[in-house]
Amino acid sequence: MPVILKTTAPIYSSSSIPIALKRTADTGKLKRGDKVLIFGFGIGLSWSGAIFNY
């Protein structure tokens, strides 16, 4: 079941994804062994993504 993160927190640039992962794990929605897809983009059409086991 996908977990979609929505936040009203300010954008923290390069630390946004680790902060989102921590907040999700703290709420119990993310558990050890879950597959995680992360994707980020930035100015100038730069982007990157990864899939990993938490």
C-alpha positions as a Markdown table, in Angstrom:
| # | Residue | x | y | z |
|---|---|---|---|---|
| 1 | Met | 0.0 | 0.0 | 0.0 |
| 2 | Pro | 1.6 | 3.3 | -1.0 |
| 3 | Val | 2.1 | 6.0 | 1.5 |
| 4 | Ile | 1.8 | 9.5 | 0.1 |
| 5 | Leu | 3.4 | 12.2 | 2.2 |
| 6 | Lys | 1.8 | 15.6 | 2.4 |
| 7 | Thr | 3.2 | 18.2 | 4.6 |
| 8 | Thr | 2.7 | 21.9 | 5.5 |
| 9 | Ala | 6.3 | 22.1 | 6.7 |
| 10 | Pro | 8.7 | 24.4 | 4.9 |
| 11 | Ile | 10.8 | 23.0 | 2.1 |
| 12 | Tyr | 14.2 | 21.9 | 3.5 |
| 13 | Ser | 16.0 | 21.5 | 0.1 |
| 14 | Ser | 18.3 | 18.5 | 0.2 |
| 15 | Ser | 17.1 | 17.3 | 3.6 |
| 16 | Ser | 13.4 | 17.0 | 2.6 |
| 17 | Ile | 13.5 | 13.3 | 1.8 |
| 18 | Pro | 15.3 | 12.2 | 5.0 |
| 19 | Ile | 13.0 | 14.3 | 7.1 |
| 20 | Ala | 9.9 | 12.8 | 5.3 |
| 21 | Leu | 11.3 | 9.3 | 5.9 |
| 22 | Lys | 11.8 | 9.9 | 9.6 |
| 23 | Arg | 8.4 | 11.4 | 10.1 |
| 24 | Thr | 6.8 | 8.5 | 8.2 |
| 25 | Ala | 8.7 | 5.9 | 10.3 |
| 26 | Asp | 7.7 | 7.8 | 13.5 |
| 27 | Thr | 4.0 | 7.5 | 12.6 |
| 28 | Gly | 4.3 | 3.8 | 12.1 |
| 29 | Lys | 3.5 | 3.9 | 8.4 |
| 30 | Leu | 7.0 | 2.8 | 7.5 |
| 31 | Lys | 8.4 | -0.4 | 8.9 |
| 32 | Arg | 11.6 | -2.4 | 8.5 |
| 33 | Gly | 11.6 | -4.5 | 5.3 |
| 34 | Asp | 9.2 | -2.1 | 3.5 |
| 35 | Lys | 10.1 | -1.1 | -0.1 |
| 36 | Val | 10.6 | 2.6 | -0.4 |
| 37 | Leu | 10.6 | 4.7 | -3.6 |
| 38 | Ile | 12.0 | 8.2 | -3.3 |
| 39 | Phe | 12.1 | 10.8 | -6.0 |
| 40 | Gly | 13.4 | 14.3 | -5.9 |
| 41 | Phe | 13.8 | 17.1 | -8.4 |
| 42 | Gly | 15.4 | 20.5 | -8.4 |
| 43 | Ile | 16.0 | 23.6 | -10.3 |
| 44 | Gly | 17.3 | 23.2 | -13.9 |
| 45 | Leu | 15.4 | 20.0 | -14.5 |
| 46 | Ser | 17.7 | 17.9 | -12.3 |
| 47 | Trp | 16.1 | 14.8 | -10.8 |
| 48 | Ser | 16.9 | 11.5 | -9.3 |
| 49 | Gly | 15.1 | 8.6 | -7.7 |
| 50 | Ala | 15.8 | 5.3 | -5.9 |
| 51 | Ile | 14.1 | 2.2 | -4.6 |
| 52 | Phe | 15.4 | 0.5 | -1.5 |
| 53 | Asn | 14.4 | -1.7 | 1.4 |
| 54 | Tyr | 14.0 | 0.2 | 4.6 |
